[in-house]
C-alpha cells in the first residue's frame, strides 16, 4: 500500500504515517500539557466539580470531533492546491477561481493574507508555551528546581534555533519514533487514570456539553477560551499535507493521535474528580511519582519537536510568500540535497528566536502565555472556513444551500471560540493580533509596492520593436550572450538601455529573461521554459516556477535543450545583467507616506537578484536606476 508525498515519489504509507506523527501532530499532541489545567485554574477558571468536569470533557471531545476530525480532516484537506495545503496555497487556489469577480478576489486575498499573518503570531507563541509547559513539570518531579524553569527553557530554545542552520534531517529521523512513544504514553497514562472515575466516559455524549453551557452560562462561554487549546495545531494537518499526503495524515489521526488525545483528556478528568488537588498540574500528576522526571524529559522532547515543526513551517510559509510576491527576496539556504523542502532562512530564524525568548522572559509561565494563545488560532479557523466555502462554491460547484448550512455550522463553532478568546485580548491576546496586523501591513505593502513598481517600469519601458529599429551598424556587436533579468514581460529592460548607452555595445546574442511564479506548488520541467524569438539572436525567455520551488536560473538554462533555448548555452560566455532600482521619496504624507517608506526600506533589505537566482558572481553586471513611484 503506497501513497504520494509532496515530492511526487511513491512511498510506503506506514513510513509516511510515522513521519507525519513526528511533524504534523506535534502542536496538537502537546496540548494536554496545559489545556485542562487552564480551564480549571486559568484567569477565567470554572468551578471544579464533577458536573463541570464532565461538561468540559464533553466540550473537548466534540470540539476535536467537529473542528479536527470533520472540518479539517474530512473537508478542508480536500481543498489542496495540487497536493499542497496551507493558507497561501489555499489563497492561490481561490484567487485563481475568483479572479473574474474583483470584489470577491480582493476579499479573498485579504482573508488569505491575514491568515498567513496570524500564522506568524502562532509560530512565535507555540515554541514558548510548549517548551515552557513541559519544563514546568520539574515543579512536580523536582520542586527544588522550580526556579530553573525559565532559564532552562531559554537554553533549550536557544539550542533549538541554533541548530537550524545545520538542517533537521538527522533530528527529523528521530521525530516519528519519539512522537510515537509520546502518543502511546498519553494513551497509557489516560487508561491508567480512568480507573479513578470510569463514569467520565459518559462525557462522550454531547448532552453534558450542552447542559454545561446552559447551566454555567457566561462562565461556560469563557471556558471555551481554554477548551480551544485542545485543538490548537489542527491547521497543521492541512498545512503539511504536501509533505506526507492526505491518506497517511488521516490514518495517523484516526488510528493513533485521536484515541491517544481523548484517552489522556478523559484520564485527566477522572484524576481531577478523584483528586481535585491535582489541578496544580494535572498532566504530570497522571504519572506515578517515580516516573515524573522521565515524563518531563519525554514531554520536553515532544515540545521541542512540536516547536521544530512550527519553525520549519515558518520557513516554508515565508518562501511561499516570497515566491507569490508578498515578501522581498531573502536568503534561502537548502540544508539537504535530497529533500527540497528542507530550507533555512537565517533572518526569519533569528527574528523568531528573539521574539520567542522575549515571550518566555516576559510571560514567565505557560498559564500567562495561554492568555495570548488561541486568538491567532481561532482567527485562522474562521478564515479557513470562509475560504473553503469559496472553494465549495467556485471550484467544487456544490449546492449553495448545502454550502450555506455547512459553512454556517463551522462558523458558529469557530466564532464562539474566537469570541471567547477575545476576552483574553487585554491579558496577552493582543500580542498575536499586533503581530498579525504588522505582518498584514508588511505583506500588503510589499505586494502593492511591487505591483506599482512593475507598472511604472512597464509604462516607461521602450517597446522592443522601437529598440530593434534604433540599432544601427554603428553599434558594435561583441561576442557572447547577454542575459538581462527583467520583472516585466514587455519592453526593453533599463539595464539593456544603460549598457548600450554607457558601454556603446550590444552583445551578439541578447536574452530578456523573466522569472514567473505560478499559483501552483510545482511546475513540471517540460513547462519550465518558454522561448520567444523577437529577432535574429534576440530572445525573450520565461522561466516558470511554483511557489514551493526556489529559482536557480543557471541550472534551469543548463538543463534546457538547445532547441528550447534557441541557442547553445555556454556558461563561460554568458554575462548576466541585473538592474537595481533606487526609489526616490515623494511628498506623500500620512499612511500612504509611511507605506512608501516601508516599501523603500524593504527594497533596500531585499537579497540581491544575484544571490536569490543563484547567478555566478563573476559573471554578473549590476546597473542602477532611480524611480519615483
Buried (B, 14 or more C-beta within 10 A) or exposed (E): EBBBBBBEEEBEBEBBBBBBBBBBBBBBBBBBBBBBBBBBBBBBBBEBEEEBBBBBBBBBBBBBBBBBBBBBBEBBBEBBBBBBBBBBBBBBBBBBBBEEEEEBBEBBBBBBBBBBBBBBBBBBBBBBBBBBBBBBBBBBBEEEBEEEBBEBBBEBBEEBBEEBEEBBEEBBEEBBEBBBEBBEBBBBBBEBBBEBBEEBBEBBBEEBBBBBBEEBEEBBBBBBBBBBBBBBBBBBBBBBBBBBBBBBBBBBBEEBBBBBBBBBBBBBBBBBBEBEEBBEBBBBBBBEEEBBBEBBEBBBBBBBBBBBBBBBBBBBBBBBBBBBBBBBBBEBBBBBEEBBBBBBBEEBBBBBBEBBBEBBEEBBBBBBBBBBBBBBBBBBBBBBBBBBBBBBBBBEEBEEEEBEEBBEBBBEBBBBBBEBBBBBBEBBBBBBBEBBBEBBBBBBBBBEBBEBBBEBBBEEBBEBEEBBEEEEEEEEBEEEBBBBBBBBEEBBBBBBBBBBEEEEEBBBBBBBBBBEBBBBBBBEEEEBBEBEEBEEBBBBBBBBBBBBBBBBBBEBBEEBEEEBBBBEBEEEBBBBBBBBBEBEEEEEEEEEEEBBBBBBEBBEEBBBBBBBBEBBEEBBBEBEBEBEB
